Amino acid sequence: MDLEIFNDDNLIDQKRENWVKDIVQFTFNKLNLKDNTQLSIHFVTKDKIHEINKEYRDTDRATDVISFAINDGEDSLDYLEAQIPDLPVDLGDLFISVEIVDEHAKEYEHSFDRELGYTIVHGILHLNGYDHIKKEDEKVMIGLQEKILSAYGLEK
């Protein structure tokens, strides 16, 4: 796993940053992702994620996580991967608002770590093509998400 964490405003401390690396690796293992899979996580303020949401998704509000997938369906890298088997797989970028995660943890009466874990796993699943727009897709995605979180020790 190649994980790059951007925490420029020190929104999470070093201990939690190490925890983030651990849950990302755990999730990668559960999803059987290649060792050379790459991912970037950006921890941002509520104002910054609002700005990103407005600019790139035309949604004028803050949210907990925004995912930007590199390989989003139609632009498949299957051909290149067949030609170069060790080609690193870049999933893309997650932008996570620590403030919104904290608000959600309080609202849903979860620990901050449970909510942050939920947000990270949710984002990674999106970057791997899972979605929850249709009810049947939501059942699959949320089921897998809860299975990963429970196995990690972050039950509801």
ChimeraX attribute file (.defattr): number of C-alpha atoms within 10 A of each C-alpha:
attribute: neighborCount
match mode: 1-to-1
recipient: residues
	/A:1	17
	/A:2	15
	/A:3	16
	/A:4	13
	/A:5	16
	/A:6	15
	/A:7	15
	/A:8	10
	/A:9	9
	/A:10	11
	/A:11	16
	/A:12	14
	/A:13	10
	/A:14	11
	/A:15	8
	/A:16	13
	/A:17	15
	/A:18	11
	/A:19	14
	/A:20	20
	/A:21	17
	/A:22	13
	/A:23	18
	/A:24	19
	/A:25	17
	/A:26	17
	/A:27	22
	/A:28	18
	/A:29	14
	/A:30	14
	/A:31	14
	/A:32	9
	/A:33	15
	/A:34	13
	/A:35	14
	/A:36	14
	/A:37	16
	/A:38	17
	/A:39	21
	/A:40	17
	/A:41	22
	/A:42	19
	/A:43	23
	/A:44	24
	/A:45	19
	/A:46	18
	/A:47	14
	/A:48	15
	/A:49	24
	/A:50	18
	/A:51	17
	/A:52	18
	/A:53	19
	/A:54	14
	/A:55	11
	/A:56	10
	/A:57	10
	/A:58	10
	/A:59	13
	/A:60	12
	/A:61	13
	/A:62	20
	/A:63	19
	/A:64	24
	/A:65	23
	/A:66	21
	/A:67	18
	/A:68	16
	/A:69	19
	/A:70	17
	/A:71	17
	/A:72	15
	/A:73	10
	/A:74	6
	/A:75	8
	/A:76	11
	/A:77	14
	/A:78	11
	/A:79	9
	/A:80	10
	/A:81	13
	/A:82	10
	/A:83	9
	/A:84	10
	/A:85	10
	/A:86	11
	/A:87	13
	/A:88	15
	/A:89	19
	/A:90	17
	/A:91	21
	/A:92	19
	/A:93	21
	/A:94	23
	/A:95	24
	/A:96	25
	/A:97	26
	/A:98	23
	/A:99	18
	/A:100	20
	/A:101	24
	/A:102	17
	/A:103	15
	/A:104	17
	/A:105	17
	/A:106	13
	/A:107	9
	/A:108	10
	/A:109	12
	/A:110	16
	/A:111	16
	/A:112	16
	/A:113	16
	/A:114	18
	/A:115	24
	/A:116	25
	/A:117	23
	/A:118	20
	/A:119	21
	/A:120	23
	/A:121	23
	/A:122	21
	/A:123	25
	/A:124	25
	/A:125	20
	/A:126	20
	/A:127	22
	/A:128	17
	/A:129	13
	/A:130	17
	/A:131	19
	/A:132	13
	/A:133	8
	/A:134	8
	/A:135	10
	/A:136	10
	/A:137	13
	/A:138	14
	/A:139	13
	/A:140	13
	/A:141	19
	/A:142	17
	/A:143	12
	/A:144	18
	/A:145	22
	/A:146	17
	/A:147	15
	/A:148	22
	/A:149	21
	/A:150	12
	/A:151	13
	/A:152	15
	/A:153	10
	/A:154	17
	/A:155	13
	/A:156	13
